[in-house]
């Protein structure tokens, strides 16, 4: 017996997926406006704060209000001086389109930006009107930038023993603080992603516009066997300057970086996750961090590639470096059957500290998203997802949707006596397809709530309560079935053993 529910009210999708012209203005192809030439006005607000200063605004997702909403703009604060207004809707953070991204990830991007922040916003009424007319907000944002604007590149150059770094810098005539890049063909810099004629923006944590050519030359000589630089092509640099937009490492596509934070997904095994978590300190009492130790052979941790000595930075994408040992352990324990851990090697943490960047800025998952967002059309990303092999799709996937003219553009169904609510239909060109949903995908979470044991009606209610934004965690049917079978054979009891030591706290996970 098959049970199904067409979420017509919610997503505007029927079983046959047909439009009724008699529906008039509610039909997306029948919308008529008095002002066909109307275009919304986007504003770029560049915020710069001092050390210890806040940006002076709140970012909210509000019930009954679409988009990421700017609220509580502090009078005479950084945000207000930069042109932000209460009620503005946020479209981009540092050149990344975020209108269809969940609130926690947007807030994360802002926090990782550091002391400079570029926000592209739209006045609230204009945003609502643009959405009601079915305008493509991403296309509007791209048009605002103009043509020929590419993302900067963060390149790590390792000195060749014979040929050196293979790079030199020449001041741009008549323009203080701007330097053109010269290259040795086939040299270390070119192999690291630097291109001839690039403009140098940043070097090992220092913004070069503040440096003289002499000071820059001294930095290069003192850099040792490697150097990390931020570069951009001259045409894109001119575009950024024309729009008074800072060029930041947070915007960059990484090239040849020696270290990356790594996000790992672990399923709970019969004896836990298979590693020890230790809060380690130096003899002077300085906290080293939450350290991964004693990774068990053939455990979930070992199979996921976790390494002895790695430092744990996040649990389920929540920062834990400032937590006590007990609080960090609780974060893992409360994750249930699966946990997502973000780790980095001690050498990696030292590298990012030296160049003054957050180690989370180029987490492996985030770096892939950034490269796709900057260089690959959405349609190609969706096509790539649909063509992935079994090894790639038999895992959990996060899909973020914003309601469009077709709603969320998918249907949910369930089959009696079979586990899981699943995606039964995905509308071509709709929000669901753009987010990477595939027919047959099983829903695991809806807006952070686990729905594996919930009835179809309860799942639908959770989707409705999300308003115009929807965050789904899904898994293909074969992978989900395999996961459930393996969990049936495994005990769900988790054991914790804590040893007392003034410089070490340990828990088995």
C-alpha positions in Angstrom: 0.0 0.0 0.0 1.4 3.3 -1.1 0.8 6.6 0.8 1.6 9.9 -0.9 0.9 13.6 -0.2 1.2 16.2 -2.9 2.2 19.4 -1.2 0.2 21.6 -3.5 -0.3 24.5 -1.1 3.3 24.3 0.0 5.3 23.9 -3.2 2.9 24.5 -6.0 3.4 21.1 -7.6 0.7 18.6 -8.6 1.1 15.0 -9.7 0.9 16.0 -13.4 2.8 19.2 -12.8 0.5 21.3 -15.1 -0.5 25.0 -14.9 -4.1 26.2 -15.1 -4.4 29.5 -17.1 -7.7 30.2 -15.4 -5.7 30.7 -12.1 -4.8 34.1 -13.5 -2.2 36.1 -11.6 -1.3 33.2 -9.3 0.0 31.4 -12.3 3.7 32.3 -12.7 3.4 32.5 -16.5 0.3 34.9 -16.3 1.8 37.6 -14.0 1.1 41.0 -15.4 2.7 44.2 -14.0 2.0 47.8 -14.8 5.7 48.7 -14.8 7.5 46.1 -16.9 10.8 48.1 -16.9 11.0 48.3 -13.1 14.3 47.0 -11.6 15.2 47.0 -7.9 18.2 49.1 -6.7 20.9 47.1 -5.0 23.4 48.7 -2.6 26.9 47.6 -1.7 27.8 48.4 1.9 31.4 48.0 2.9 32.0 47.6 6.6 35.3 48.0 8.4 35.5 47.6 12.2 38.4 48.0 14.6 39.7 45.3 16.9 37.1 44.5 19.5 34.4 46.6 17.8 31.1 45.0 16.6 29.6 45.7 13.1 26.5 47.1 14.8 23.6 45.2 13.3 21.5 42.0 13.8 20.8 39.5 11.1 17.4 37.7 11.3 15.2 35.2 9.6 11.6 36.3 10.5 8.4 34.4 10.3 6.2 35.8 7.5 9.1 37.8 6.1 11.3 36.4 3.2 15.0 36.7 3.1 17.8 37.5 5.6 16.7 40.6 7.3 18.9 43.4 8.7 17.6 44.6 12.1 18.7 46.7 15.1 21.2 48.9 13.2 23.2 50.7 15.9 23.0 54.5 15.6 26.3 55.9 14.4 27.7 52.3 14.4 29.8 50.7 11.7 26.8 49.3 9.8 24.8 52.6 9.8 27.9 54.6 8.6 28.3 52.1 5.8 24.7 52.5 4.6 22.9 49.6 6.1 19.3 50.2 7.0 16.7 48.4 9.2 14.7 46.1 7.0 17.3 45.6 4.3 17.5 42.1 2.9 21.0 40.6 2.5 21.8 39.0 -0.9 25.6 38.6 -0.8 28.4 38.3 1.8 31.9 39.1 0.4 30.7 38.4 -3.2 29.0 35.1 -2.3 25.3 34.9 -3.0 23.6 33.8 0.2 19.8 34.5 -0.3 19.2 30.7 -0.5 21.6 29.8 2.3 20.4 28.9 5.8 20.8 31.6 8.5 23.6 29.7 10.5 25.8 29.4 7.4 25.3 33.1 6.6 26.2 34.1 10.1 29.2 31.9 9.9 30.5 33.6 6.7 30.2 37.0 8.3 32.1 35.9 11.4 34.9 34.4 9.4 35.3 37.6 7.4 37.3 39.2 10.1 37.4 43.0 10.3 36.3 43.8 6.7 32.9 42.9 5.3 31.2 43.5 2.0 27.4 43.2 2.0 25.1 43.5 -1.0 21.6 44.4 0.1 18.2 45.3 -1.3 15.7 47.5 0.4 12.9 45.4 2.0 10.0 46.6 -0.2 12.1 46.2 -3.4 13.0 42.7 -2.3 9.4 41.7 -1.7 8.4 43.1 -5.0 11.2 41.4 -6.8 10.3 38.0 -5.3 6.6 38.5 -6.1 7.5 39.1 -9.8 9.7 36.1 -9.9 12.9 37.9 -10.6 16.2 36.0 -10.4 17.9 37.6 -7.4 21.2 35.9 -8.2 21.2 37.3 -11.8 20.4 40.8 -10.3 23.4 40.5 -8.0 25.7 39.4 -10.9 24.4 42.3 -13.1 25.3 44.7 -10.3 28.9 43.6 -10.3 29.3 44.0 -14.1 31.2 41.8 -16.4 34.8 40.7 -16.0 34.9 40.3 -12.2 36.6 37.2 -11.0 37.3 36.0 -7.5 40.8 36.6 -6.1 43.2 33.6 -5.6 45.0 32.7 -2.4 48.2 31.0 -3.5 50.8 29.3 -1.4 54.3 29.3 -3.1 57.0 26.8 -2.1 60.5 27.9 -3.0 62.2 25.8 -5.6 65.8 24.9 -4.4 67.3 26.0 -7.7 64.9 28.6 -9.2 63.5 30.2 -6.0 60.0 31.5 -5.8 59.7 32.4 -9.4 58.0 35.7 -8.8 58.7 39.5 -8.7 56.7 42.6 -8.0 56.7 45.9 -9.8 55.0 49.1 -8.6 52.1 50.2 -10.8 53.2 53.6 -12.1 51.5 56.5 -10.5 49.4 54.4 -8.2 50.8 54.1 -4.6 50.4 50.7 -2.9 49.6 48.8 -6.1 52.0 46.1 -7.4 52.0 44.1 -10.6 53.2 40.5 -10.6 56.0 39.2 -12.8 56.6 35.4 -13.2 59.3 33.0 -14.2 57.6 30.7 -16.8 57.1 27.3 -15.2 58.4 28.5 -11.9 57.1 27.9 -8.4 54.6 30.8 -8.4 53.1 29.9 -11.7 52.6 26.3 -10.5 50.9 27.7 -7.4 48.2 29.4 -9.4 49.7 32.9 -9.9 49.2 34.4 -13.4 51.3 36.9 -15.3 50.0 40.4 -14.9 48.1 39.6 -11.6 48.0 42.4 -9.0 49.3 41.6 -5.5 46.8 42.4 -2.8 48.0 40.7 0.4 51.1 38.8 1.5 51.5 36.6 4.6 48.8 38.6 6.5 49.9 42.1 5.4 47.8 44.3 3.1 50.3 45.5 0.5 48.6 48.8 -0.1 50.2 49.8 3.2 53.7 48.8 2.1 56.4 50.5 0.1 58.2 48.6 -2.6 61.3 48.4 -0.4 59.3 47.0 2.6 57.6 44.5 0.2 61.0 43.3 -1.1 62.3 42.8 2.5 59.2 40.7 3.3 59.9 38.4 0.3 63.6 38.0 1.3 62.6 37.1 4.9 59.8 34.7 3.9 62.0 31.6 4.0 61.0 28.6 1.9 57.4 29.5 1.3 55.1 32.5 1.0 51.3 32.9 0.8 49.9 35.7 -1.3 46.5 37.0 -2.4 46.4 38.0 -6.1 43.7 39.1 -8.6 43.7 39.8 -12.4 44.0 43.5 -13.2 40.5 43.8 -14.8 38.8 42.4 -11.7 40.9 44.6 -9.5 39.7 47.6 -11.4 36.1 46.4 -11.0 36.5 46.0 -7.2 38.1 49.5 -6.9 35.3 51.1 -9.0 32.7 49.6 -6.7 34.8 50.5 -3.6 34.9 46.9 -2.6 37.8 45.5 -0.6 39.5 42.4 -1.9 39.7 40.0 1.0 41.1 36.5 1.6 37.6 35.5 2.7 36.5 35.9 -1.0 39.4 33.9 -2.4 39.6 30.6 -4.2 42.5 28.7 -2.5 45.4 27.4 -4.6 48.1 25.0 -3.3 47.4 25.7 0.3 49.5 23.3 2.5 46.9 22.7 5.1 43.1 22.6 5.2 40.6 22.0 8.0 38.7 18.8 7.3 35.1 18.1 7.9 34.4 14.4 8.7 31.1 12.5 9.1 31.1 9.6 11.5 28.4 7.0 12.2 28.2 5.6 15.7 29.8 2.1 16.0 29.2 -0.7 18.5 31.9 0.7 20.7 31.4 4.4 20.1 33.2 6.4 17.4 36.6 4.8 18.1 38.9 7.6 19.4 39.9 9.4 22.6 39.4 13.1 23.0 41.9 14.8 25.2 42.1 18.4 26.4 45.8 18.9 26.5 47.9 21.7 28.2 51.5 22.7 28.2 53.6 22.5 31.4 52.9 26.2 31.8 49.2 25.6 31.8 48.5 27.0 28.3 45.7 25.0 26.6 46.9 23.3 23.4 43.4 22.2 22.4 41.0 19.3 22.1 43.2 16.6 20.6 42.3 13.3 18.9 44.2 10.4 20.4 44.3 6.6 20.1 42.2 6.1 17.0 41.0 2.5 17.1 41.7 0.1 14.2 38.8 -0.4 11.9 36.7 2.1 13.9 34.4 4.7 12.3 37.0 7.3 13.1 39.8 5.4 11.3 37.6 4.6 8.3 36.7 8.3 8.0 40.4 9.2 7.9 40.8 10.8 11.3 44.5 11.1 12.4 46.2 10.8 15.8 47.1 14.3 17.0 44.5 16.2 15.0 42.9 19.2 16.8 39.1 19.2 17.0 37.7 22.7 16.0 34.0 22.1 15.6 31.3 19.6 16.4 28.4 19.6 14.0 29.8 22.9 12.6 29.7 24.6 16.1 32.9 26.0 17.3 34.2 24.2 20.4 37.7 25.5 20.9 36.7 27.6 23.9 34.7 24.9 25.6 35.7 22.8 28.6 36.5 19.2 28.1 33.2 18.1 29.5 31.3 20.6 27.3 33.1 19.4 24.1 32.4 15.7 25.0 28.7 16.5 25.6 28.5 18.1 22.1 29.7 14.8 20.6 27.5 12.6 22.8 24.3 14.6 22.1 24.8 14.1 18.3 23.1 10.7 18.4 23.9 8.2 15.7 26.0 10.5 13.6 28.4 13.4 14.2 30.2 15.9 12.0 33.7 16.8 13.2 36.0 19.5 11.9 39.6 18.9 12.5 43.0 20.3 11.6 46.6 19.2 12.1 48.8 21.2 14.6 50.9 22.3 11.7 47.8 23.5 9.9 46.7 25.6 12.9 50.2 27.1 13.1 50.1 28.0 9.4 46.7 29.9 9.7 47.8 31.6 12.8 51.0 32.8 11.1 49.1 34.3 8.2 46.3 35.7 10.4 43.4 33.7 8.9 40.8 31.4 10.5 41.5 27.7 9.9 37.8 27.3 9.1 37.9 29.7 6.2 39.1 27.0 3.8 37.6 23.9 5.3 37.6 21.2 2.6 33.8 21.3 2.2 33.7 25.1 2.2 36.5 25.4 -0.4 34.6 23.1 -2.8 31.4 25.2 -2.4 33.4 28.4 -2.9 35.0 27.2 -6.1 31.6 26.1 -7.5 29.9 29.3 -6.5 32.5 31.5 -8.1 33.2 29.6 -11.3 30.4 27.1 -12.1 26.8 27.9 -13.2 24.2 26.5 -10.9 22.8 24.3 -13.7 26.1 22.6 -14.1 26.5 22.0 -10.3 23.0 20.3 -10.3 23.9 18.2 -13.4 27.2 17.1 -11.7 25.2 16.1 -8.6 22.8 14.0 -10.7 25.7 12.2 -12.5 27.7 11.4 -9.4 28.7 7.7 -8.9 27.5 5.4 -6.1 30.5 6.2 -3.9 29.6 9.9 -4.0 25.9 9.8 -3.4 25.7 7.0 -0.8 26.2 9.7 1.9 24.2 12.4 3.6 23.8 15.6 1.6 22.6 19.0 2.8 20.2 20.8 0.5 19.2 24.4 1.1 16.0 25.8 -0.6 14.2 29.1 -0.9 10.6 29.1 -2.0 10.2 30.4 -5.5 7.4 30.8 -8.0 6.8 27.0 -7.9 7.2 26.9 -4.1 9.9 24.4 -3.1 9.1 22.4 -6.2 9.1 18.8 -4.9 6.7 16.2 -3.6 7.0 13.9 -0.6 5.8 10.3 -0.3 6.1 7.3 1.9 5.5 3.5 1.5 3.8 1.6 4.3 6.2 -0.7 6.2 9.2 0.9 4.7 11.3 3.4 6.6 11.7 7.0 5.6 9.8 9.8 3.9 11.3 10.3 0.5 11.3 12.7 -2.5 8.8 11.3 -5.0 8.9 14.1 -7.6 11.2 17.1 -8.4 10.1 19.8 -10.7 12.4 20.7 -13.5 14.1 24.1 -12.9 12.6 24.5 -9.5 14.2 25.2 -6.1 14.4 21.5 -5.3 16.4 20.7 -8.4 18.7 23.7 -8.0 19.5 22.6 -4.5 20.4 19.1 -5.7 17.4 17.0 -4.6 16.9 13.8 -6.5 13.8 11.6 -6.8 14.1 8.7 -4.3 16.2 10.7 -1.8 15.2 9.8 1.8 14.7 12.7 4.3 16.8 12.5 7.4 16.4 16.1 8.8 14.1 19.0 8.1 15.4 22.3 9.4 17.7 20.6 11.9 15.0 18.2 13.2 15.5 14.4 12.7 12.4 13.0 10.9 13.4 9.4 10.4 10.7 8.1 12.8 8.0 10.7 12.0 4.8 10.2 10.0 4.5 11.8 6.6 2.0 14.4 7.9 4.4 15.4 10.7 7.2 15.9 8.2 5.0 18.0 6.0 4.1 20.2 9.0 7.8 20.7 9.8 8.4 21.8 6.2 5.5 24.3 6.4 6.7 25.8 9.6 10.0 26.7 7.9 8.4 29.5 6.0 10.3 30.5 2.8 13.5 28.8 3.6 14.1 25.0 4.0 17.2 23.1 5.0 17.0 19.3 4.3 19.5 16.5 5.0 18.9 13.7 2.6 20.4 10.4 1.5 19.8 8.2 -1.5 17.6 5.1 -0.9 20.3 2.4 -1.3 22.7 4.2 1.0 20.0 4.8 3.6 18.9 1.2 3.6 22.5 0.0 4.0 23.0 2.5 6.9 19.8 1.2 8.7 20.9 -2.4 8.3 24.3 -1.7 9.8 22.8 0.2 12.7 20.5 -2.7 13.6 23.6 -4.9 14.2 25.4 -2.3 16.3 24.8 -1.4 19.9 23.9 2.3 20.5 25.4 2.4 24.0 28.3 4.9 24.3 30.9 4.5 27.0 32.9 7.3 28.5 36.0 6.9 30.6 37.6 10.0 32.2 41.1 10.0 33.6 42.2 12.6 36.0 45.4 14.6 35.2 46.2 18.2 35.9 47.3 18.8 32.2 45.1 16.2 30.4 41.4 15.4 30.3 40.4 12.3 28.3 37.2 10.7 27.1 36.7 7.7 24.9 34.3 8.4 22.0 
